[in-house]
Amino acid sequence: MKEQLLEVLEDINPGVDYENCTTLITDRHIDSLSMVALVPELEDTFDIEIPPVEIVAENFNSVDAMLSLIERLQEEDLD
């Protein structure tokens, strides 16, 4: 799943050290335009729906945070 996420991120905004950066939003590696492209791509790739309330910096500041969000949304969808 991590490899898929890294591919999506690299397609949207190449050249960022996504694996080690924990300030993707804070340092504007992912900005509002990137987010507009990223959210639907994540929804399609991981078969999830990201509610607007989940689109906050804490959920997108790092790859690990995004993976946690994706896993949580996938689990909630199973319930």
N, CA, C and O atoms as a Maestro MAE file, in Angstrom:
{
 s_m_m2io_version
 :::
 2.0.0
}

f_m_ct {
 s_m_title
 :::
 protein
 m_atom[316] {
  # First column is atom index #
  i_m_mmod_type
  r_m_x_coord
  r_m_y_coord
  r_m_z_coord
  i_m_residue_number
  s_m_chain_name
  s_m_pdb_residue_name
  s_m_pdb_atom_name
  i_m_atomic_number
  :::
  1 25 0.825 -1.189 0.000 1 A "MET " " N  " 7
  2 3 0.000 0.000 0.000 1 A "MET " " CA " 6
  3 2 0.871 1.255 0.000 1 A "MET " " C  " 6
  4 15 0.541 2.253 -0.642 1 A "MET " " O  " 8
  5 25 1.985 1.192 0.727 2 A "LYS " " N  " 7
  6 3 2.874 2.354 0.793 2 A "LYS " " CA " 6
  7 2 3.441 2.692 -0.575 2 A "LYS " " C  " 6
  8 15 3.541 3.864 -0.939 2 A "LYS " " O  " 8
  9 25 3.812 1.663 -1.335 3 A "GLU " " N  " 7
  10 3 4.367 1.899 -2.663 3 A "GLU " " CA " 6
  11 2 3.340 2.576 -3.571 3 A "GLU " " C  " 6
  12 15 3.683 3.478 -4.335 3 A "GLU " " O  " 8
  13 25 2.081 2.140 -3.485 4 A "GLN " " N  " 7
  14 3 1.023 2.765 -4.280 4 A "GLN " " CA " 6
  15 2 0.874 4.238 -3.906 4 A "GLN " " C  " 6
  16 15 0.748 5.101 -4.775 4 A "GLN " " O  " 8
  17 25 0.891 4.512 -2.603 5 A "LEU " " N  " 7
  18 3 0.756 5.889 -2.131 5 A "LEU " " CA " 6
  19 2 1.914 6.744 -2.630 5 A "LEU " " C  " 6
  20 15 1.703 7.867 -3.088 5 A "LEU " " O  " 8
  21 25 3.126 6.223 -2.546 6 A "LEU " " N  " 7
  22 3 4.289 6.974 -3.021 6 A "LEU " " CA " 6
  23 2 4.194 7.257 -4.518 6 A "LEU " " C  " 6
  24 15 4.588 8.331 -4.974 6 A "LEU " " O  " 8
  25 25 3.675 6.304 -5.280 7 A "GLU " " N  " 7
  26 3 3.498 6.515 -6.714 7 A "GLU " " CA " 6
  27 2 2.502 7.639 -6.986 7 A "GLU " " C  " 6
  28 15 2.740 8.494 -7.838 7 A "GLU " " O  " 8
  29 25 1.390 7.631 -6.261 8 A "VAL " " N  " 7
  30 3 0.372 8.677 -6.424 8 A "VAL " " CA " 6
  31 2 0.975 10.038 -6.105 8 A "VAL " " C  " 6
  32 15 0.798 10.992 -6.862 8 A "VAL " " O  " 8
  33 25 1.688 10.127 -4.982 9 A "LEU " " N  " 7
  34 3 2.282 11.393 -4.568 9 A "LEU " " CA " 6
  35 2 3.308 11.875 -5.581 9 A "LEU " " C  " 6
  36 15 3.348 13.058 -5.919 9 A "LEU " " O  " 8
  37 25 4.126 10.972 -6.058 10 A "GLU " " N  " 7
  38 3 5.167 11.330 -7.030 10 A "GLU " " CA " 6
  39 2 4.551 11.802 -8.345 10 A "GLU " " C  " 6
  40 15 5.088 12.701 -8.992 10 A "GLU " " O  " 8
  41 25 3.431 11.204 -8.745 11 A "ASP " " N  " 7
  42 3 2.742 11.632 -9.967 11 A "ASP " " CA " 6
  43 2 2.202 13.057 -9.825 11 A "ASP " " C  " 6
  44 15 2.248 13.844 -10.770 11 A "ASP " " O  " 8
  45 25 1.697 13.373 -8.646 12 A "ILE " " N  " 7
  46 3 1.079 14.681 -8.427 12 A "ILE " " CA " 6
  47 2 2.120 15.774 -8.220 12 A "ILE " " C  " 6
  48 15 1.981 16.883 -8.736 12 A "ILE " " O  " 8
  49 25 3.166 15.451 -7.458 13 A "ASN " " N  " 7
  50 3 4.187 16.456 -7.161 13 A "ASN " " CA " 6
  51 2 5.545 15.754 -7.069 13 A "ASN " " C  " 6
  52 15 5.963 15.372 -5.976 13 A "ASN " " O  " 8
  53 25 6.228 15.582 -8.183 14 A "PRO " " N  " 7
  54 3 7.490 14.835 -8.192 14 A "PRO " " CA " 6
  55 2 8.634 15.572 -7.498 14 A "PRO " " C  " 6
  56 15 8.629 16.796 -7.363 14 A "PRO " " O  " 8
  57 25 9.617 14.774 -7.062 15 A "GLY " " N  " 7
  58 3 10.849 15.345 -6.550 15 A "GLY " " CA " 6
  59 2 10.886 15.632 -5.059 15 A "GLY " " C  " 6
  60 15 11.840 16.238 -4.572 15 A "GLY " " O  " 8
  61 25 9.862 15.208 -4.325 16 A "VAL " " N  " 7
  62 3 9.825 15.425 -2.875 16 A "VAL " " CA " 6
  63 2 10.241 14.128 -2.180 16 A "VAL " " C  " 6
  64 15 9.899 13.039 -2.642 16 A "VAL " " O  " 8
  65 25 10.966 14.239 -1.088 17 A "ASP " " N  " 7
  66 3 11.366 13.066 -0.308 17 A "ASP " " CA " 6
  67 2 10.194 12.648 0.587 17 A "ASP " " C  " 6
  68 15 10.201 12.878 1.797 17 A "ASP " " O  " 8
  69 25 9.201 12.036 -0.034 18 A "TYR " " N  " 7
  70 3 7.974 11.687 0.687 18 A "TYR " " CA " 6
  71 2 8.209 10.703 1.821 18 A "TYR " " C  " 6
  72 15 7.529 10.766 2.845 18 A "TYR " " O  " 8
  73 25 9.155 9.801 1.656 19 A "GLU " " N  " 7
  74 3 9.365 8.775 2.682 19 A "GLU " " CA " 6
  75 2 9.888 9.350 3.993 19 A "GLU " " C  " 6
  76 15 9.623 8.795 5.059 19 A "GLU " " O  " 8
  77 25 10.619 10.442 3.929 20 A "ASN " " N  " 7
  78 3 11.230 10.985 5.143 20 A "ASN " " CA " 6
  79 2 10.626 12.296 5.628 20 A "ASN " " C  " 6
  80 15 10.876 12.705 6.762 20 A "ASN " " O  " 8
  81 25 9.842 12.953 4.798 21 A "CYS " " N  " 7
  82 3 9.287 14.258 5.169 21 A "CYS " " CA " 6
  83 2 8.041 14.088 6.039 21 A "CYS " " C  " 6
  84 15 7.135 13.325 5.702 21 A "CYS " " O  " 8
  85 25 8.009 14.798 7.147 22 A "THR " " N  " 7
  86 3 6.847 14.755 8.049 22 A "THR " " CA " 6
  87 2 6.156 16.114 8.107 22 A "THR " " C  " 6
  88 15 5.335 16.361 8.990 22 A "THR " " O  " 8
  89 25 6.489 16.983 7.173 23 A "THR " " N  " 7
  90 3 5.899 18.325 7.126 23 A "THR " " CA " 6
  91 2 5.448 18.655 5.704 23 A "THR " " C  " 6
  92 15 5.689 19.755 5.208 23 A "THR " " O  " 8
  93 25 4.803 17.707 5.065 24 A "LEU " " N  " 7
  94 3 4.416 17.885 3.663 24 A "LEU " " CA " 6
  95 2 3.468 19.066 3.475 24 A "LEU " " C  " 6
  96 15 3.605 19.828 2.518 24 A "LEU " " O  " 8
  97 25 2.513 19.217 4.381 25 A "ILE " " N  " 7
  98 3 1.571 20.333 4.298 25 A "ILE " " CA " 6
  99 2 2.218 21.604 4.843 25 A "ILE " " C  " 6
  100 15 2.172 22.660 4.212 25 A "ILE " " O  " 8
  101 25 2.819 21.484 6.018 26 A "THR " " N  " 7
  102 3 3.422 22.631 6.692 26 A "THR " " CA " 6
  103 2 4.445 23.331 5.801 26 A "THR " " C  " 6
  104 15 4.484 24.560 5.733 26 A "THR " " O  " 8
  105 25 5.274 22.536 5.118 27 A "ASP " " N  " 7
  106 3 6.310 23.104 4.249 27 A "ASP " " CA " 6
  107 2 5.834 23.286 2.809 27 A "ASP " " C  " 6
  108 15 6.633 23.587 1.922 27 A "ASP " " O  " 8
  109 25 4.567 23.108 2.585 28 A "ARG " " N  " 7
  110 3 3.909 23.339 1.300 28 A "ARG " " CA " 6
  111 2 4.434 22.478 0.152 28 A "ARG " " C  " 6
  112 15 4.425 22.895 -1.006 28 A "ARG " " O  " 8
  113 25 4.894 21.267 0.491 29 A "HIS " " N  " 7
  114 3 5.199 20.304 -0.571 29 A "HIS " " CA " 6
  115 2 3.878 19.841 -1.193 29 A "HIS " " C  " 6
  116 15 3.803 19.528 -2.381 29 A "HIS " " O  " 8
  117 25 2.844 19.808 -0.352 30 A "ILE " " N  " 7
  118 3 1.482 19.570 -0.827 30 A "ILE " " CA " 6
  119 2 0.712 20.845 -0.526 30 A "ILE " " C  " 6
  120 15 0.504 21.200 0.634 30 A "ILE " " O  " 8
  121 25 0.289 21.533 -1.588 31 A "ASP " " N  " 7
  122 3 -0.478 22.770 -1.406 31 A "ASP " " CA " 6
  123 2 -1.940 22.510 -1.782 31 A "ASP " " C  " 6
  124 15 -2.331 21.372 -2.043 31 A "ASP " " O  " 8
  125 25 -2.724 23.560 -1.805 32 A "SER " " N  " 7
  126 3 -4.157 23.391 -2.060 32 A "SER " " CA " 6
  127 2 -4.423 22.796 -3.448 32 A "SER " " C  " 6
  128 15 -5.324 21.971 -3.606 32 A "SER " " O  " 8
  129 25 -3.654 23.206 -4.439 33 A "LEU " " N  " 7
  130 3 -3.845 22.636 -5.776 33 A "LEU " " CA " 6
  131 2 -3.478 21.158 -5.815 33 A "LEU " " C  " 6
  132 15 -4.171 20.353 -6.438 33 A "LEU " " O  " 8
  133 25 -2.386 20.811 -5.147 34 A "SER " " N  " 7
  134 3 -1.990 19.404 -5.070 34 A "SER " " CA " 6
  135 2 -3.059 18.589 -4.352 34 A "SER " " C  " 6
  136 15 -3.353 17.458 -4.738 34 A "SER " " O  " 8
  137 25 -3.633 19.170 -3.311 35 A "MET " " N  " 7
  138 3 -4.656 18.472 -2.528 35 A "MET " " CA " 6
  139 2 -5.895 18.205 -3.369 35 A "MET " " C  " 6
  140 15 -6.524 17.154 -3.243 35 A "MET " " O  " 8
  141 25 -6.244 19.153 -4.225 36 A "VAL " " N  " 7
  142 3 -7.405 18.980 -5.108 36 A "VAL " " CA " 6
  143 2 -7.201 17.765 -6.017 36 A "VAL " " C  " 6
  144 15 -8.158 17.054 -6.322 36 A "VAL " " O  " 8
  145 25 -5.986 17.529 -6.441 37 A "ALA " " N  " 7
  146 3 -5.679 16.372 -7.274 37 A "ALA " " CA " 6
  147 2 -5.482 15.111 -6.438 37 A "ALA " " C  " 6
  148 15 -5.848 14.014 -6.861 37 A "ALA " " O  " 8
  149 25 -4.906 15.271 -5.256 38 A "LEU " " N  " 7
  150 3 -4.537 14.124 -4.425 38 A "LEU " " CA " 6
  151 2 -5.752 13.387 -3.861 38 A "LEU " " C  " 6
  152 15 -5.803 12.159 -3.915 38 A "LEU " " O  " 8
  153 25 -6.716 14.106 -3.327 39 A "VAL " " N  " 7
  154 3 -7.847 13.455 -2.660 39 A "VAL " " CA " 6
  155 2 -8.601 12.506 -3.597 39 A "VAL " " C  " 6
  156 15 -8.797 11.347 -3.230 39 A "VAL " " O  " 8
  157 25 -9.029 12.932 -4.774 40 A "PRO " " N  " 7
  158 3 -9.739 11.973 -5.642 40 A "PRO " " CA " 6
  159 2 -8.843 10.820 -6.110 40 A "PRO " " C  " 6
  160 15 -9.320 9.703 -6.315 40 A "PRO " " O  " 8
  161 25 -7.560 11.093 -6.275 41 A "GLU " " N  " 7
  162 3 -6.636 10.025 -6.682 41 A "GLU " " CA " 6
  163 2 -6.523 8.969 -5.581 41 A "GLU " " C  " 6
  164 15 -6.515 7.771 -5.864 41 A "GLU " " O  " 8
  165 25 -6.435 9.415 -4.323 42 A "LEU " " N  " 7
  166 3 -6.393 8.473 -3.202 42 A "LEU " " CA " 6
  167 2 -7.703 7.702 -3.101 42 A "LEU " " C  " 6
  168 15 -7.703 6.498 -2.845 42 A "LEU " " O  " 8
  169 25 -8.812 8.395 -3.303 43 A "GLU " " N  " 7
  170 3 -10.116 7.729 -3.229 43 A "GLU " " CA " 6
  171 2 -10.220 6.636 -4.287 43 A "GLU " " C  " 6
  172 15 -10.702 5.540 -4.000 43 A "GLU " " O  " 8
  173 25 -9.773 6.924 -5.503 44 A "ASP " " N  " 7
  174 3 -9.828 5.934 -6.583 44 A "ASP " " CA " 6
  175 2 -8.853 4.792 -6.351 44 A "ASP " " C  " 6
  176 15 -9.204 3.623 -6.511 44 A "ASP " " O  " 8
  177 25 -7.641 5.130 -5.978 45 A "THR " " N  " 7
  178 3 -6.597 4.116 -5.819 45 A "THR " " CA " 6
  179 2 -6.897 3.145 -4.680 45 A "THR " " C  " 6
  180 15 -6.671 1.941 -4.801 45 A "THR " " O  " 8
  181 25 -7.409 3.682 -3.574 46 A "PHE " " N  " 7
  182 3 -7.592 2.851 -2.382 46 A "PHE " " CA " 6
  183 2 -9.058 2.528 -2.086 46 A "PHE " " C  " 6
  184 15 -9.376 1.968 -1.037 46 A "PHE " " O  " 8
  185 25 -9.947 2.885 -3.016 47 A "ASP " " N  " 7
  186 3 -11.371 2.589 -2.887 47 A "ASP " " CA " 6
  187 2 -11.934 3.064 -1.546 47 A "ASP " " C  " 6
  188 15 -12.541 2.301 -0.795 47 A "ASP " " O  " 8
  189 25 -11.710 4.344 -1.278 48 A "ILE " " N  " 7
  190 3 -12.196 4.967 -0.050 48 A "ILE " " CA " 6
  191 2 -12.910 6.265 -0.406 48 A "ILE " " C  " 6
  192 15 -12.821 6.760 -1.530 48 A "ILE " " O  " 8
  193 25 -13.613 6.796 0.573 49 A "GLU " " N  " 7
  194 3 -14.181 8.131 0.443 49 A "GLU " " CA " 6
  195 2 -13.625 8.969 1.583 49 A "GLU " " C  " 6
  196 15 -13.799 8.629 2.753 49 A "GLU " " O  " 8
  197 25 -12.962 10.054 1.243 50 A "ILE " " N  " 7
  198 3 -12.360 10.923 2.254 50 A "ILE " " CA " 6
  199 2 -13.328 12.074 2.520 50 A "ILE " " C  " 6
  200 15 -13.486 12.964 1.685 50 A "ILE " " O  " 8
  201 25 -13.977 12.050 3.689 51 A "PRO " " N  " 7
  202 3 -14.910 13.134 3.999 51 A "PRO " " CA " 6
  203 2 -14.160 14.455 4.202 51 A "PRO " " C  " 6
  204 15 -13.005 14.452 4.628 51 A "PRO " " O  " 8
  205 25 -14.808 15.572 3.902 52 A "PRO " " N  " 7
  206 3 -14.144 16.874 4.071 52 A "PRO " " CA " 6
  207 2 -13.547 17.081 5.462 52 A "PRO " " C  " 6
  208 15 -12.504 17.722 5.597 52 A "PRO " " O  " 8
  209 25 -14.189 16.551 6.482 53 A "VAL " " N  " 7
  210 3 -13.697 16.737 7.847 53 A "VAL " " CA " 6
  211 2 -12.327 16.084 8.057 53 A "VAL " " C  " 6
  212 15 -11.603 16.450 8.983 53 A "VAL " " O  " 8
  213 25 -11.972 15.127 7.208 54 A "GLU " " N  " 7
  214 3 -10.681 14.432 7.318 54 A "GLU " " CA " 6
  215 2 -9.564 15.136 6.546 54 A "GLU " " C  " 6
  216 15 -8.397 14.763 6.664 54 A "GLU " " O  " 8
  217 25 -9.917 16.147 5.761 55 A "ILE " " N  " 7
  218 3 -8.911 16.840 4.948 55 A "ILE " " CA " 6
  219 2 -8.292 17.951 5.794 55 A "ILE " " C  " 6
  220 15 -8.593 19.134 5.638 55 A "ILE " " O  " 8
  221 25 -7.416 17.515 6.691 56 A "VAL " " N  " 7
  222 3 -6.696 18.406 7.601 56 A "VAL " " CA " 6
  223 2 -5.210 18.068 7.541 56 A "VAL " " C  " 6
  224 15 -4.832 16.960 7.159 56 A "VAL " " O  " 8
  225 25 -4.384 19.017 7.914 57 A "ALA " " N  " 7
  226 3 -2.930 18.849 7.817 57 A "ALA " " CA " 6
  227 2 -2.437 17.592 8.533 57 A "ALA " " C  " 6
  228 15 -1.551 16.901 8.031 57 A "ALA " " O  " 8
  229 25 -3.000 17.294 9.692 58 A "GLU " " N  " 7
  230 3 -2.535 16.136 10.466 58 A "GLU " " CA " 6
  231 2 -2.643 14.838 9.669 58 A "GLU " " C  " 6
  232 15 -1.833 13.931 9.861 58 A "GLU " " O  " 8
  233 25 -3.621 14.735 8.788 59 A "ASN " " N  " 7
  234 3 -3.818 13.510 8.007 59 A "ASN " " CA " 6
  235 2 -2.982 13.455 6.733 59 A "ASN " " C  " 6
  236 15 -2.918 12.414 6.079 59 A "ASN " " O  " 8
  237 25 -2.340 14.569 6.375 60 A "PHE " " N  " 7
  238 3 -1.621 14.621 5.105 60 A "PHE " " CA " 6
  239 2 -0.181 15.134 5.243 60 A "PHE " " C  " 6
  240 15 0.492 15.333 4.231 60 A "PHE " " O  " 8
  241 25 0.300 15.349 6.455 61 A "ASN " " N  " 7
  242 3 1.642 15.907 6.646 61 A "ASN " " CA " 6
  243 2 2.756 14.901 6.388 61 A "ASN " " C  " 6
  244 15 3.909 15.288 6.196 61 A "ASN " " O  " 8
  245 25 2.423 13.615 6.382 62 A "SER " " N  " 7
  246 3 3.442 12.596 6.124 62 A "SER " " CA " 6
  247 2 2.802 11.386 5.459 62 A "SER " " C  " 6
  248 15 1.583 11.219 5.484 62 A "SER " " O  " 8
  249 25 3.637 10.554 4.871 63 A "VAL " " N  " 7
  250 3 3.160 9.318 4.253 63 A "VAL " " CA " 6
  251 2 2.527 8.432 5.319 63 A "VAL " " C  " 6
  252 15 1.479 7.833 5.077 63 A "VAL " " O  " 8
  253 25 3.142 8.341 6.488 64 A "ASP " " N  " 7
  254 3 2.586 7.513 7.558 64 A "ASP " " CA " 6
  255 2 1.208 8.004 7.981 64 A "ASP " " C  " 6
  256 15 0.312 7.198 8.231 64 A "ASP " " O  " 8
  257 25 1.033 9.320 8.063 65 A "ALA " " N  " 7
  258 3 -0.276 9.874 8.431 65 A "ALA " " CA " 6
  259 2 -1.314 9.533 7.363 65 A "ALA " " C  " 6
  260 15 -2.451 9.192 7.687 65 A "ALA " " O  " 8
  261 25 -0.929 9.624 6.107 66 A "MET " " N  " 7
  262 3 -1.859 9.286 5.022 66 A "MET " " CA " 6
  263 2 -2.200 7.803 5.040 66 A "MET " " C  " 6
  264 15 -3.353 7.425 4.829 66 A "MET " " O  " 8
  265 25 -1.200 6.962 5.290 67 A "LEU " " N  " 7
  266 3 -1.461 5.523 5.371 67 A "LEU " " CA " 6
  267 2 -2.417 5.212 6.514 67 A "LEU " " C  " 6
  268 15 -3.310 4.377 6.365 67 A "LEU " " O  " 8
  269 25 -2.241 5.872 7.647 68 A "SER " " N  " 7
  270 3 -3.149 5.665 8.784 68 A "SER " " CA " 6
  271 2 -4.568 6.074 8.421 68 A "SER " " C  " 6
  272 15 -5.526 5.373 8.748 68 A "SER " " O  " 8
  273 25 -4.698 7.202 7.750 69 A "LEU " " N  " 7
  274 3 -6.016 7.668 7.312 69 A "LEU " " CA " 6
  275 2 -6.650 6.655 6.357 69 A "LEU " " C  " 6
  276 15 -7.814 6.288 6.521 69 A "LEU " " O  " 8
  277 25 -5.896 6.212 5.374 70 A "ILE " " N  " 7
  278 3 -6.409 5.255 4.390 70 A "ILE " " CA " 6
  279 2 -6.852 3.972 5.075 70 A "ILE " " C  " 6
  280 15 -7.947 3.475 4.812 70 A "ILE " " O  " 8
  281 25 -6.012 3.430 5.952 71 A "GLU " " N  " 7
  282 3 -6.349 2.186 6.649 71 A "GLU " " CA " 6
  283 2 -7.597 2.365 7.511 71 A "GLU " " C  " 6
  284 15 -8.461 1.490 7.550 71 A "GLU " " O  " 8
  285 25 -7.686 3.497 8.199 72 A "ARG " " N  " 7
  286 3 -8.849 3.752 9.057 72 A "ARG " " CA " 6
  287 2 -10.124 3.844 8.224 72 A "ARG " " C  " 6
  288 15 -11.154 3.279 8.592 72 A "ARG " " O  " 8
  289 25 -10.053 4.555 7.105 73 A "LEU " " N  " 7
  290 3 -11.235 4.685 6.251 73 A "LEU " " CA " 6
  291 2 -11.624 3.350 5.611 73 A "LEU " " C  " 6
  292 15 -12.811 3.070 5.442 73 A "LEU " " O  " 8
  293 25 -10.654 2.541 5.261 74 A "GLN " " N  " 7
  294 3 -10.958 1.223 4.719 74 A "GLN " " CA " 6
  295 2 -11.624 0.339 5.766 74 A "GLN " " C  " 6
  296 15 -12.562 -0.395 5.456 74 A "GLN " " O  " 8
  297 25 -11.143 0.407 7.005 75 A "GLU " " N  " 7
  298 3 -11.736 -0.379 8.090 75 A "GLU " " CA " 6
  299 2 -13.157 0.091 8.388 75 A "GLU " " C  " 6
  300 15 -14.052 -0.728 8.597 75 A "GLU " " O  " 8
  301 25 -13.365 1.415 8.407 76 A "GLU " " N  " 7
  302 3 -14.694 1.953 8.669 76 A "GLU " " CA " 6
  303 2 -15.668 1.519 7.586 76 A "GLU " " C  " 6
  304 15 -16.844 1.283 7.863 76 A "GLU " " O  " 8
  305 25 -15.185 1.412 6.353 77 A "ASP " " N  " 7
  306 3 -16.025 1.003 5.245 77 A "ASP " " CA " 6
  307 2 -16.463 -0.452 5.381 77 A "ASP " " C  " 6
  308 15 -17.519 -0.839 4.880 77 A "ASP " " O  " 8
  309 25 -15.649 -1.253 6.060 78 A "LEU " " N  " 7
  310 3 -15.987 -2.681 6.255 78 A "LEU " " CA " 6
  311 2 -17.053 -2.869 7.331 78 A "LEU " " C  " 6
  312 15 -17.793 -3.852 7.326 78 A "LEU " " O  " 8
  313 25 -17.117 -1.920 8.242 79 A "ASP " " N  " 7
  314 3 -18.089 -2.043 9.354 79 A "ASP " " CA " 6
  315 2 -19.517 -1.884 8.900 79 A "ASP " " C  " 6
  316 15 -20.436 -1.962 9.716 79 A "ASP " " O  " 8
  :::
 }
 m_bond[315] {
  # First column is bond index #
  i_m_from
  i_m_to
  i_m_order
  :::
  1 1 2 1
  2 2 3 1
  3 3 4 2
  4 3 5 1
  5 5 6 1
  6 6 7 1
  7 7 8 2
  8 7 9 1
  9 9 10 1
  10 10 11 1
  11 11 12 2
  12 11 13 1
  13 13 14 1
  14 14 15 1
  15 15 16 2
  16 15 17 1
  17 17 18 1
  18 18 19 1
  19 19 20 2
  20 19 21 1
  21 21 22 1
  22 22 23 1
  23 23 24 2
  24 23 25 1
  25 25 26 1
  26 26 27 1
  27 27 28 2
  28 27 29 1
  29 29 30 1
  30 30 31 1
  31 31 32 2
  32 31 33 1
  33 33 34 1
  34 34 35 1
  35 35 36 2
  36 35 37 1
  37 37 38 1
  38 38 39 1
  39 39 40 2
  40 39 41 1
  41 41 42 1
  42 42 43 1
  43 43 44 2
  44 43 45 1
  45 45 46 1
  46 46 47 1
  47 47 48 2
  48 47 49 1
  49 49 50 1
  50 50 51 1
  51 51 52 2
  52 51 53 1
  53 53 54 1
  54 54 55 1
  55 55 56 2
  56 55 57 1
  57 57 58 1
  58 58 59 1
  59 59 60 2
  60 59 61 1
  61 61 62 1
  62 62 63 1
  63 63 64 2
  64 63 65 1
  65 65 66 1
  66 66 67 1
  67 67 68 2
  68 67 69 1
  69 69 70 1
  70 70 71 1
  71 71 72 2
  72 71 73 1
  73 73 74 1
  74 74 75 1
  75 75 76 2
  76 75 77 1
  77 77 78 1
  78 78 79 1
  79 79 80 2
  80 79 81 1
  81 81 82 1
  82 82 83 1
  83 83 84 2
  84 83 85 1
  85 85 86 1
  86 86 87 1
  87 87 88 2
  88 87 89 1
  89 89 90 1
  90 90 91 1
  91 91 92 2
  92 91 93 1
  93 93 94 1
  94 94 95 1
  95 95 96 2
  96 95 97 1
  97 97 98 1
  98 98 99 1
  99 99 100 2
  100 99 101 1
  101 101 102 1
  102 102 103 1
  103 103 104 2
  104 103 105 1
  105 105 106 1
  106 106 107 1
  107 107 108 2
  108 107 109 1
  109 109 110 1
  110 110 111 1
  111 111 112 2
  112 111 113 1
  113 113 114 1
  114 114 115 1
  115 115 116 2
  116 115 117 1
  117 117 118 1
  118 118 119 1
  119 119 120 2
  120 119 121 1
  121 121 122 1
  122 122 123 1
  123 123 124 2
  124 123 125 1
  125 125 126 1
  126 126 127 1
  127 127 128 2
  128 127 129 1
  129 129 130 1
  130 130 131 1
  131 131 132 2
  132 131 133 1
  133 133 134 1
  134 134 135 1
  135 135 136 2
  136 135 137 1
  137 137 138 1
  138 138 139 1
  139 139 140 2
  140 139 141 1
  141 141 142 1
  142 142 143 1
  143 143 144 2
  144 143 145 1
  145 145 146 1
  146 146 147 1
  147 147 148 2
  148 147 149 1
  149 149 150 1
  150 150 151 1
  151 151 152 2
  152 151 153 1
  153 153 154 1
  154 154 155 1
  155 155 156 2
  156 155 157 1
  157 157 158 1
  158 158 159 1
  159 159 160 2
  160 159 161 1
  161 161 162 1
  162 162 163 1
  163 163 164 2
  164 163 165 1
  165 165 166 1
  166 166 167 1
  167 167 168 2
  168 167 169 1
  169 169 170 1
  170 170 171 1
  171 171 172 2
  172 171 173 1
  173 173 174 1
  174 174 175 1
  175 175 176 2
  176 175 177 1
  177 177 178 1
  178 178 179 1
  179 179 180 2
  180 179 181 1
  181 181 182 1
  182 182 183 1
  183 183 184 2
  184 183 185 1
  185 185 186 1
  186 186 187 1
  187 187 188 2
  188 187 189 1
  189 189 190 1
  190 190 191 1
  191 191 192 2
  192 191 193 1
  193 193 194 1
  194 194 195 1
  195 195 196 2
  196 195 197 1
  197 197 198 1
  198 198 199 1
  199 199 200 2
  200 199 201 1
  201 201 202 1
  202 202 203 1
  203 203 204 2
  204 203 205 1
  205 205 206 1
  206 206 207 1
  207 207 208 2
  208 207 209 1
  209 209 210 1
  210 210 211 1
  211 211 212 2
  212 211 213 1
  213 213 214 1
  214 214 215 1
  215 215 216 2
  216 215 217 1
  217 217 218 1
  218 218 219 1
  219 219 220 2
  220 219 221 1
  221 221 222 1
  222 222 223 1
  223 223 224 2
  224 223 225 1
  225 225 226 1
  226 226 227 1
  227 227 228 2
  228 227 229 1
  229 229 230 1
  230 230 231 1
  231 231 232 2
  232 231 233 1
  233 233 234 1
  234 234 235 1
  235 235 236 2
  236 235 237 1
  237 237 238 1
  238 238 239 1
  239 239 240 2
  240 239 241 1
  241 241 242 1
  242 242 243 1
  243 243 244 2
  244 243 245 1
  245 245 246 1
  246 246 247 1
  247 247 248 2
  248 247 249 1
  249 249 250 1
  250 250 251 1
  251 251 252 2
  252 251 253 1
  253 253 254 1
  254 254 255 1
  255 255 256 2
  256 255 257 1
  257 257 258 1
  258 258 259 1
  259 259 260 2
  260 259 261 1
  261 261 262 1
  262 262 263 1
  263 263 264 2
  264 263 265 1
  265 265 266 1
  266 266 267 1
  267 267 268 2
  268 267 269 1
  269 269 270 1
  270 270 271 1
  271 271 272 2
  272 271 273 1
  273 273 274 1
  274 274 275 1
  275 275 276 2
  276 275 277 1
  277 277 278 1
  278 278 279 1
  279 279 280 2
  280 279 281 1
  281 281 282 1
  282 282 283 1
  283 283 284 2
  284 283 285 1
  285 285 286 1
  286 286 287 1
  287 287 288 2
  288 287 289 1
  289 289 290 1
  290 290 291 1
  291 291 292 2
  292 291 293 1
  293 293 294 1
  294 294 295 1
  295 295 296 2
  296 295 297 1
  297 297 298 1
  298 298 299 1
  299 299 300 2
  300 299 301 1
  301 301 302 1
  302 302 303 1
  303 303 304 2
  304 303 305 1
  305 305 306 1
  306 306 307 1
  307 307 308 2
  308 307 309 1
  309 309 310 1
  310 310 311 1
  311 311 312 2
  312 311 313 1
  313 313 314 1
  314 314 315 1
  315 315 316 2
  :::
 }
}
